[in-house]
Amino acid sequence: MGDKIDFKLKFVYYAMHQDVEVFEQLNQYCIQKEQNDKFIDYLNCFVKEKDSENCLSEVKIDFDKLKLCTDVADKKFSVTRNLEDKSSWLNSRYPLFDIHKLDNEKYGVGGSPSLIINGEQVESGRDSNSLLTIICSSFDTPPEECQEELSSAGAGASGSCE
């Protein structure tokens, strides 16, 4: 839907797949923040290949910019510290990932996936067609993209892209 929606991928306040997920989410946060024009291409690559290093190269992510951002975010949000402090983990199983903690609290997000549209948490299937339908239902005048028929094949868990 391009610029017809204000899309932001945000993360729940914990990671279910520990360090692998934590550091991938940190990369995704920084790519979206600092190199947003490459973000969707990166996600598409990562969902298909599940190979972050290859996708970073393929999409031509500026590694220096990414490293600077991840270092700053890691310190600001205590990412590594939370990962290493197992006493702080949710239910003693999941490291905290507090980058979007305030939004999690604001919208009552308790798990992934969650979808917020116009400030409200909404329910949707995980397949492309269900997501398009629920997003399009929020428009007073839906754009032409809402007439497309997308796949109804269910999407399973996608590792750290949840």
C-alpha positions, 0 to 999 in steps of 0.5 A: 500500500506504499505511502497510503498507510503509515506502516511501522513494525514494532516489537513486543516487550520480550523475545521468545527465541532469545539472543538470535531474535533479540539481535535480529529485532535490534537490526530490524529496528535500526534499519527501519529507523535509519534506512527505511527505504531499504526496510521492506526489501530487507524484510522480504529477503529475510522472510524468504532466506532467514539469513540476516547477513546475506540480506544485509548485503543483498539490500545494501544496508550501510553497515556503519550506520547500522552498527552505530544505531544498534550500539546506541539503541542497545545502550538506551534500551538495555538490550544486551543487559536484559538478555544477560540478566536472566533474573529479569526475563519474563516468566524466567523464559523470555528476555525483555526487549523494551524498545517499544515497551511504551507502545506495548503498554499504551495499546495493551499488547501482550503478544505477537502478532498484534495489529494496531490500526488507528490506535486500536488493537484489531484481530486479523488472520495472519495471511495477506488477504486477511491483513489487506481486508482489515487494513482496508476496512479502516479507510473512509474511502479505500484506495484501489489496492484494496480491490486486489485479491491476495493469498489466503494461505496462512502464514506461520511463525516466521522466526524473528519476524513475528 
